[in-house]
Amino acid sequence: MAGPFSIPGTTIVVTGGAGGIGYALAERFLSEGAANVVLADRDADQAKRAADELGERAHGLALDVADEAAVAEAVARIEEAHAPIDLWCSNAGVAAGRGLGDDADWDVSWRVHVLAHVYAARALFPRMAERGRGHLLVTASAAGLLTNLDTAPYSVTKHGAVALAEWLAIRHGDEGIDVSCLCPQGVNTAMTAGDDASAATRLGGDYLEPADVAEAVVAALHDGRFLILPHPEAAAFEQRRAEDRDRWIGGMRRAWHKIRRASRQG
Ligand SMILES: NC(=O)c1ccc[n+]([C@@H]2O[C@H](COP(=O)([O-])OP(=O)(O)OC[C@H]3O[C@@H](n4cnc5c(N)ncnc54)[C@H](O)[C@@H]3O)[C@@H](O)[C@H]2O)c1
């Protein structure tokens, strides 16, 4: 279990911060009084534009989270330029691959949704452990607790993200390092802009706005909760899955038939 995290005066990094959920997190952290928020994104121009919009406490940084050396260098540079990193939001994500996808889809999903968090932990945790404090927030997905019927690479690697976040929370809690895991269902961002009425994510219910997700994150950081569920119904879905896996798979099969019927008619 994470301890309460107080935002005012902190230095925070948000990967995938150029848009969507990452941008909303950065905006909210700044309005809560963070001293520095670094928006790190492989889309360097957009990260810089986003930081310019958010004012002088926001800083854009070009970063590919799947490049371990670049992550290590970013950590060192940010700590030198600003202050020790209090919170790293490992939020960058990709929607790669329909169905079973191809090997390139699996590779990029594994690198961005799992290895990127490993790289962040390798670079940050020794520093945080030495200070006796620090927080890593992993943006996984409700797909990592349940499943996303549209894409196996996304769903499986998000399960990996949840498992890794749990492992890190358990293994590093004694060092004063807290970990939390953000698992939204659908959110209106560039990633879901192409979702039509038959998108499997719509099964879970209404899409939230990125600002709603940021609201849930700030509340969970304040309460010191590991699992952050901006759609509270995801907790009930996960419970039903755990209670009776066969019944859950049967229900999901029926849902899949419904989606396929709707997309044939649409
Ligand atoms: N939108 C949803 O419905 C939803 C639901 C659950 C979880 N998520 C997760 O939330 C996170 C944010 O997604 P979003 O919806 O805001 O999408 P988005 O596409 O708006 O933002 C993702 C950002 O990640 C950046 N990115 C991708 N690969 C990168 C890399 N290798 N290095 C650095 N940056 C990289 C992109 O440039 C982009 O700015 C992702 O991890 C996503 O999987 C999204």
The ligand as an SDF file (V2000), in Angstrom:
LIG
                    3D

 44 48  0  0  0  0  0  0  0  0999 V2000
   -7.5040    6.2710  -23.9590 N   0  0  0  0  0  0  0  0  0  0  0  0
   -7.9250    5.1740  -23.3420 C   0  0  0  0  0  0  0  0  0  0  0  0
   -9.0830    4.7460  -23.5080 O   0  0  0  0  0  0  0  0  0  0  0  0
   -7.0150    4.4390  -22.3950 C   0  0  0  0  0  0  0  0  0  0  0  0
   -7.5860    3.4760  -21.5430 C   0  0  0  0  0  0  0  0  0  0  0  0
   -6.7470    2.7840  -20.6630 C   0  0  0  0  0  0  0  0  0  0  0  0
   -5.4060    3.0540  -20.6310 C   0  0  0  0  0  0  0  0  0  0  0  0
   -4.8760    3.9810  -21.4720 N   0  0  0  0  0  0  0  0  0  0  0  0
   -3.4460    4.2120  -21.4030 C   0  0  0  0  0  0  0  0  0  0  0  0
   -3.2120    5.5480  -21.0350 O   0  0  0  0  0  0  0  0  0  0  0  0
   -1.9220    5.9650  -21.4930 C   0  0  0  0  0  0  0  0  0  0  0  0
   -2.0460    7.2850  -22.2220 C   0  0  0  0  0  0  0  0  0  0  0  0
   -2.7950    7.0680  -23.4190 O   0  0  0  0  0  0  0  0  0  0  0  0
   -3.7680    8.1770  -24.0620 P   0  0  0  0  0  0  0  0  0  0  0  0
   -5.1090    7.5760  -24.1270 O   0  0  0  0  0  0  0  0  0  0  0  0
   -3.5740    9.4810  -23.4020 O   0  0  0  0  0  0  0  0  0  0  0  0
   -3.2390    8.1550  -25.5650 O   0  0  0  0  0  0  0  0  0  0  0  0
   -2.4590    9.2570  -26.4240 P   0  0  0  0  0  0  0  0  0  0  0  0
   -2.2080    8.5730  -27.7220 O   0  0  0  0  0  0  0  0  0  0  0  0
   -3.1730   10.5510  -26.3870 O   0  0  0  0  0  0  0  0  0  0  0  0
   -1.0940    9.4470  -25.6190 O   0  0  0  0  0  0  0  0  0  0  0  0
   -0.0570    8.5120  -25.6400 C   0  0  0  0  0  0  0  0  0  0  0  0
    1.2400    9.3020  -25.6950 C   0  0  0  0  0  0  0  0  0  0  0  0
    2.3260    8.3780  -25.5550 O   0  0  0  0  0  0  0  0  0  0  0  0
    3.3550    8.8150  -26.4320 C   0  0  0  0  0  0  0  0  0  0  0  0
    4.2510    7.6810  -26.7130 N   0  0  0  0  0  0  0  0  0  0  0  0
    3.9940    6.5370  -27.3740 C   0  0  0  0  0  0  0  0  0  0  0  0
    5.0980    5.7690  -27.4620 N   0  0  0  0  0  0  0  0  0  0  0  0
    6.0840    6.4390  -26.8210 C   0  0  0  0  0  0  0  0  0  0  0  0
    7.4540    6.1740  -26.5650 C   0  0  0  0  0  0  0  0  0  0  0  0
    8.0370    5.0510  -27.0220 N   0  0  0  0  0  0  0  0  0  0  0  0
    8.1620    7.0780  -25.8570 N   0  0  0  0  0  0  0  0  0  0  0  0
    7.5810    8.2230  -25.4020 C   0  0  0  0  0  0  0  0  0  0  0  0
    6.2950    8.5490  -25.6380 N   0  0  0  0  0  0  0  0  0  0  0  0
    5.5580    7.6640  -26.3450 C   0  0  0  0  0  0  0  0  0  0  0  0
    2.6220    9.3170  -27.6720 C   0  0  0  0  0  0  0  0  0  0  0  0
    3.4360   10.1610  -28.4730 O   0  0  0  0  0  0  0  0  0  0  0  0
    1.4430   10.0410  -27.0360 C   0  0  0  0  0  0  0  0  0  0  0  0
    1.7100   11.4190  -26.7900 O   0  0  0  0  0  0  0  0  0  0  0  0
   -1.4160    4.8110  -22.3730 C   0  0  0  0  0  0  0  0  0  0  0  0
   -0.5310    4.0000  -21.6250 O   0  0  0  0  0  0  0  0  0  0  0  0
   -2.6770    4.0490  -22.6880 C   0  0  0  0  0  0  0  0  0  0  0  0
   -2.4220    2.7050  -23.0160 O   0  0  0  0  0  0  0  0  0  0  0  0
   -5.6510    4.6900  -22.3460 C   0  0  0  0  0  0  0  0  0  0  0  0
  1  2  1  0
  2  3  2  0
  2  4  1  0
  4  5  1  0
  4 44  2  0
  5  6  2  0
  6  7  1  0
  7  8  2  0
  8  9  1  0
  8 44  1  0
  9 10  1  0
  9 42  1  0
 10 11  1  0
 11 12  1  0
 11 40  1  0
 12 13  1  0
 13 14  1  0
 14 15  2  0
 14 16  1  0
 14 17  1  0
 17 18  1  0
 18 19  2  0
 18 20  1  0
 18 21  1  0
 21 22  1  0
 22 23  1  0
 23 24  1  0
 23 38  1  0
 24 25  1  0
 25 26  1  0
 25 36  1  0
 26 27  1  0
 26 35  1  0
 27 28  2  0
 28 29  1  0
 29 30  1  0
 29 35  2  0
 30 31  1  0
 30 32  2  0
 32 33  1  0
 33 34  2  0
 34 35  1  0
 36 37  1  0
 36 38  1  0
 38 39  1  0
 40 41  1  0
 40 42  1  0
 42 43  1  0
M  CHG  2   8   1  16  -1
M  END
$$$$
